[in-house]
Amino acid sequence: MCNRYETPEEREIEREWRVGRNQPSRWWDEVVFPRGKGVFIRRAAHQAGDRRELVIGQWGLIPWFAKTPKLPYSTNNARSEELAAKATFKQPWARGQRCIIPARSFDEPCWETGKNVWWRFRSADGKPWGLAGLWNTWIDKSSGEVHESYTMLTINADHHPLMRRMHKPDPRLPPDQQDKRSVIPLPPQAWDAWLAGTVQTAQSLFAIPGESSFAVELL
């Protein structure tokens, strides 16, 4: 699970996704933690074609049934295998409320030394990541205040040569059944399909790039 990532500069987001030009001065977090303010890209509503819009919201999806935007449980990550069944995520997933989360880098813990050593992952080509996510809009019934929020999707990484090395091993499970997790970086050619395609099309994009796609820095 990812619990920390860096957002790109606004000019990087504009250059890569052609969004952000009409936004006010940046006020989202440069380093985003759960329940912090981040930015995500979704298909623009009520507009023709596949136009995109930049949205600022909470990293931690607020489901429709929440009584308050301050949740007592974590929703910043969502297992891709559970999207259709888990109450928190199944409505946004069924409605196609998919988003792209721009990230300059993301951090994961490695426990191979017996201690938590943070690794920072950047794209080998130097461009920002476009990570797969879901979004939701929650409205406070008492005040009418609108809250935008999002979650970052994860996929099993037990067999990935690099990402399976992340996170603390569960001593109760064998090495090939650890359910190590990875975020899902989307290639640029898949962005439109992810935002506007069918559920089946979106599912076909659940994959982790090869090890050579990552540039790693130990923190």
C-alpha positions in Angstrom: 0.0 0.0 0.0 1.2 3.5 -0.8 1.0 6.1 2.0 3.2 8.9 0.6 3.8 10.4 -2.8 5.0 13.7 -4.4 2.8 15.7 -6.8 4.4 17.3 -9.9 4.6 21.0 -10.5 1.5 22.5 -12.1 3.4 23.1 -15.3 4.3 19.4 -15.5 0.7 18.4 -15.1 -0.3 20.9 -17.8 2.4 19.6 -20.2 1.6 15.9 -19.7 -2.2 16.0 -19.5 -3.2 19.3 -21.0 -5.1 20.3 -17.8 -4.5 22.8 -15.0 -4.3 26.0 -17.1 -7.5 27.5 -15.7 -6.8 26.5 -12.1 -6.2 29.1 -9.3 -2.8 29.2 -7.7 -1.7 25.8 -6.5 -2.8 24.9 -3.0 -2.5 21.2 -2.9 0.2 19.4 -1.0 3.6 18.9 -2.6 4.1 15.7 -0.5 0.7 14.0 0.0 -0.1 11.8 2.9 -3.4 10.0 3.7 -6.2 12.6 4.2 -4.0 15.3 2.7 -4.9 17.5 -0.3 -3.9 16.1 -3.6 -4.8 16.5 -7.2 -6.4 14.1 -9.7 -7.6 14.1 -13.3 -11.0 12.9 -14.4 -13.2 13.1 -17.5 -14.9 16.4 -17.5 -18.6 16.2 -16.9 -21.3 17.7 -19.2 -18.8 18.3 -22.0 -18.5 16.8 -25.4 -15.6 14.5 -26.2 -13.1 13.2 -23.8 -12.0 16.5 -22.2 -10.2 16.2 -18.9 -10.4 18.3 -15.8 -8.0 18.8 -12.9 -9.6 18.4 -9.4 -8.3 19.0 -5.9 -9.5 16.7 -3.2 -8.7 14.6 -0.2 -6.5 11.5 -0.6 -8.9 9.1 1.0 -12.2 8.4 -0.8 -15.3 9.5 1.1 -18.1 7.0 0.3 -21.7 8.0 -0.3 -22.8 6.5 3.0 -20.3 8.4 5.2 -21.9 10.5 7.9 -18.9 12.8 8.1 -15.9 13.5 5.8 -13.6 12.5 8.6 -13.5 8.7 8.4 -12.4 6.4 11.2 -10.8 4.0 8.7 -8.3 4.3 5.8 -9.5 4.7 2.2 -6.5 6.1 0.5 -5.7 2.7 -1.2 -8.2 0.2 -2.8 -7.4 -3.3 -3.8 -8.3 -3.7 -7.4 -9.6 -7.2 -6.8 -12.2 -5.9 -4.4 -13.6 -2.9 -6.3 -16.8 -4.5 -7.5 -17.7 -5.9 -4.0 -16.5 -3.5 -1.4 -19.1 -1.1 -0.3 -16.7 1.9 -0.1 -15.7 1.6 -3.7 -18.3 -0.4 -5.7 -20.5 2.6 -6.7 -17.6 4.7 -8.1 -16.2 1.6 -9.9 -19.6 0.7 -11.4 -20.2 4.3 -12.5 -16.8 4.6 -14.2 -15.6 7.3 -11.8 -12.0 6.5 -12.6 -9.2 9.1 -12.3 -5.5 9.5 -13.0 -3.3 10.6 -10.1 -0.2 12.6 -11.2 2.8 11.7 -9.1 6.4 12.8 -9.5 7.3 9.8 -7.2 5.9 7.5 -4.7 7.5 5.9 -1.6 7.4 2.3 -0.3 9.0 0.6 2.7 11.5 -2.2 2.2 12.1 -4.6 5.1 14.8 -6.8 3.7 17.3 -5.6 6.3 14.9 -6.3 9.1 14.2 -2.6 9.4 12.0 -0.2 7.5 14.0 1.5 4.7 12.1 3.8 2.5 12.5 3.5 -1.3 11.5 6.3 -3.6 10.2 5.3 -7.1 10.4 7.6 -10.1 9.7 6.9 -13.7 12.9 5.9 -15.5 12.1 8.4 -18.4 11.9 11.3 -15.9 8.2 12.0 -16.6 5.5 12.0 -13.9 3.6 8.9 -13.2 -0.1 8.7 -14.0 -1.5 6.3 -11.3 -4.8 4.6 -11.5 -7.5 5.8 -9.1 -11.2 6.3 -8.3 -12.9 9.5 -7.3 -16.1 10.4 -5.5 -18.0 13.6 -4.7 -19.6 13.7 -1.2 -21.9 16.5 -0.1 -22.5 17.3 3.5 -26.3 17.2 4.0 -26.3 19.7 6.8 -24.1 22.4 5.3 -24.2 21.7 1.5 -20.4 21.7 1.4 -18.9 19.7 -1.4 -16.0 17.3 -0.7 -14.0 15.8 -3.6 -11.9 12.8 -2.7 -10.0 9.9 -4.4 -8.3 6.6 -3.7 -5.2 5.0 -5.3 -5.7 1.5 -6.7 -3.3 -1.4 -5.9 -2.6 -4.7 -7.5 -0.9 -7.9 -6.2 2.9 -7.8 -6.7 4.0 -11.2 -5.4 5.6 -12.1 -8.7 7.0 -8.7 -9.7 10.8 -8.8 -9.4 11.0 -5.3 -7.9 7.7 -4.5 -6.2 7.5 -7.8 -4.4 10.5 -6.7 -2.3 8.4 -3.9 -0.7 6.5 -4.0 2.6 7.0 -6.1 5.7 6.5 -9.8 5.1 3.7 -11.6 6.9 5.5 -14.5 8.8 2.3 -16.5 8.7 2.3 -16.8 4.9 4.7 -18.5 2.4 6.8 -16.2 0.2 4.6 -16.6 -2.9 1.4 -15.7 -1.0 2.3 -12.5 0.7 -0.1 -10.3 -1.2 2.5 -7.7 -1.6 0.9 -4.6 -3.3 1.9 -2.1 -5.9 0.2 1.0 -7.3 -0.8 0.8 -11.0 1.1 3.2 -13.2 -0.9 3.8 -16.4 1.0 4.2 -19.7 0.1 7.4 -21.6 -1.5 5.5 -24.4 -4.0 4.0 -21.9 -5.1 7.3 -20.2 -8.2 7.9 -22.4 -9.2 4.3 -22.2 -8.9 4.3 -18.4 -10.9 7.5 -18.0 -13.7 6.8 -20.5 -13.6 3.0 -21.3 -15.8 0.3 -20.1 -15.3 -1.6 -16.8 -13.9 -4.5 -18.8 -11.4 -2.2 -20.6 -10.3 -0.7 -17.3 -9.8 -4.1 -15.8 -7.5 -5.0 -18.7 -5.2 -2.2 -17.7 -4.4 -3.6 -14.3 -0.7 -4.3 -14.6 2.7 -3.3 -13.2 5.4 -2.1 -15.7 8.6 -4.0 -16.0 11.5 -3.4 -13.6 13.3 -1.2 -16.1 10.5 1.4 -16.0 11.5 2.3 -12.4 14.3 4.5 -11.1 14.8 3.8 -7.4 16.3 6.0 -4.7 16.9 5.0 -1.1 15.9 7.6 1.5 
